[in-house]
Amino acid sequence: MSVQKSGGRLSDSQVTDITLSGALAMAAFILITPLIVGFRDPYRLDFAAFAVYGVLTIVVVLAAAVPAWRASRLEVVEALQYE
């Protein structure tokens, strides 16, 4: 199901896909960085790091989603006529 056909709402499978993609990207970053940098010590992940990354992820998603949601509520013809 496409996002456009569902009225701009994400289905459960799309949310799951986004969540898993983010987790896999973070895991790949953690595994690949020592190969590039040459050491592993700075990338210790504890609860505080996960909390900070979680909060930052939520802020970034909201910073992108709120303007996109507002723009999706506009009528294109009215917005173009306003200019």
Legacy VTK file of the C-alpha trace (Angstrom):
# vtk DataFile Version 3.0
C-alpha trace
ASCII
DATASET POLYDATA
POINTS 83 float
0.000 0.000 0.000
1.431 3.361 -0.904
1.435 6.298 1.469
-0.604 8.397 -0.936
-3.423 5.853 -1.202
-3.666 5.585 2.575
-4.253 9.296 3.020
-0.724 10.140 4.144
-0.684 7.702 7.042
1.968 5.058 7.457
0.845 1.485 7.838
2.148 -0.717 10.634
4.473 -2.556 8.269
5.966 0.726 7.040
6.631 1.883 10.604
8.240 -1.483 11.338
10.392 -1.189 8.210
11.547 2.304 9.183
12.352 1.187 12.729
14.306 -1.864 11.597
16.156 0.166 8.969
17.243 2.660 11.609
18.419 -0.088 13.946
20.346 -1.822 11.163
21.936 1.460 10.064
23.098 2.136 13.629
24.472 -1.394 13.969
26.286 -1.070 10.644
27.758 2.253 11.744
29.025 0.725 14.985
30.557 -2.259 13.188
32.115 -0.359 10.281
33.542 2.655 12.139
36.337 0.722 13.925
37.529 -0.519 10.537
37.789 3.035 9.264
39.047 4.750 12.427
41.137 1.915 13.787
39.907 1.604 17.370
36.680 0.758 19.134
36.732 2.461 22.559
34.772 5.702 21.861
31.725 3.796 20.670
30.704 2.213 23.931
26.932 2.214 23.972
25.321 2.342 27.361
21.817 3.264 28.460
22.569 7.009 28.440
23.806 6.857 24.851
20.684 5.025 23.722
18.524 7.561 25.556
20.293 10.486 23.891
20.132 8.867 20.456
16.455 8.048 20.997
15.576 11.619 21.940
17.565 13.006 19.007
15.846 10.582 16.640
12.410 11.664 17.855
13.334 15.344 17.494
14.630 14.849 13.962
11.588 12.841 12.868
9.211 15.445 14.311
11.214 18.283 12.740
10.684 16.656 9.355
7.168 15.308 9.877
5.409 18.395 11.235
6.095 20.677 8.233
5.369 17.809 5.860
2.056 17.130 7.607
1.105 20.812 7.475
2.001 20.994 3.794
-0.100 17.922 3.052
-3.177 19.717 4.430
-2.918 22.582 1.903
-4.863 22.679 -1.307
-2.356 23.073 -4.124
-4.541 25.300 -6.279
-5.288 27.667 -3.389
-1.626 27.887 -2.439
-0.642 28.686 -6.017
-3.405 31.271 -6.391
-2.264 32.969 -3.203
1.089 33.747 -4.807
LINES 1 84
83 0 1 2 3 4 5 6 7 8 9 10 11 12 13 14 15 16 17 18 19 20 21 22 23 24 25 26 27 28 29 30 31 32 33 34 35 36 37 38 39 40 41 42 43 44 45 46 47 48 49 50 51 52 53 54 55 56 57 58 59 60 61 62 63 64 65 66 67 68 69 70 71 72 73 74 75 76 77 78 79 80 81 82
